[in-house]
């Protein structure tokens, strides 16, 4: 079966049009993903550019060639900006349009059918440059180990290779019949498949980001950014299994007289105290690699292992004294102080320990700490 260039471009136009509608629908549905809307705009430009190429025999040369190339280059430039928006940084709009302007200058200078092959080569070079920018953006992402990033990087590399091949074809055949040769058509067909694959890979990155966001919302407390109750109870059993004979300690912590803070200074001030204490937990306990969670309200739970568990009382008392000496800025311009009561359950035979038993012992110790006047550490 023979496929000529207009037929190939027409199929590209229809596919781009469908992708455009899909991207725009998703972009307006998931408004937090700016990349989808940018790629939707890029697809609009690509669709119009490909349509002008299809209509080249019946439209003026400047429209079917000059305007088409300019729109297609603008589309790939926006694709790069969409990739940059994934990193939640300020988008380089000025740099993008400046590069686009530099890329189209030779297209405007080399006008006319006699320069068609040379223009096509330059278009390929410009395309490769923008794809290298996309690769640079994806490669330097802190989340590039995710499957979507690796897929997008691989497809973009292949696509750059195809455009490089197409740009080199005139060195082997510089006749006007080149654009109708099977090699040129094959490069265009492969490039069109890879363009769709690249776009789908980039969209897949957005779905991975959405999945990560939903996971965080399901597993992390939105105020303190610690594990919520559900996440803690899912991670704690695995933590116990991983210790392999190491001593364990469970700390149950309660902020003293917390209801008074809410009643006197308001719930925003109470939230400030919770956030301050959560940050203190992360700062002081991170070296011990604990499992930390907000158990609900003003209660927090911590699992320690190994040497940290052996010194759990000292670790807990350091937390208690640090918080008691702190001045906590809260809404309304107030500076508050807060104290905590801590109950500890220690077990030096992890194979006999269970989460339920540890909680029972730690809860009883916490009750004694409160009965004895609060702002203290008790062990079970």
URQUI-V231177 format. One line per field, one symbol per residue. burial: 1 if it has 24 or more other ideal C-beta (glycine too) atoms within 12 Angstrom, else 0. A space follows every 10 residues. Layout:
burial->???
This chain:
burial->0000110110 1110111011 0011011000 0011111111 1111111111 1111010000 0001111111 1111111111 1111111000 0000010011 0011001000 0000011011 1111111111 1111101100 1001000110 1110111111 1110111011 0000000110 0001101111 1101111111 1111110111 0000000001 1001011100 1100110011 0010011111 1111110100 1000100011 1111111101 1101100101 1111100111 1111110110 0110111111 0111010101 0000011111 1111111001 0010100110 1110110011 0001111111
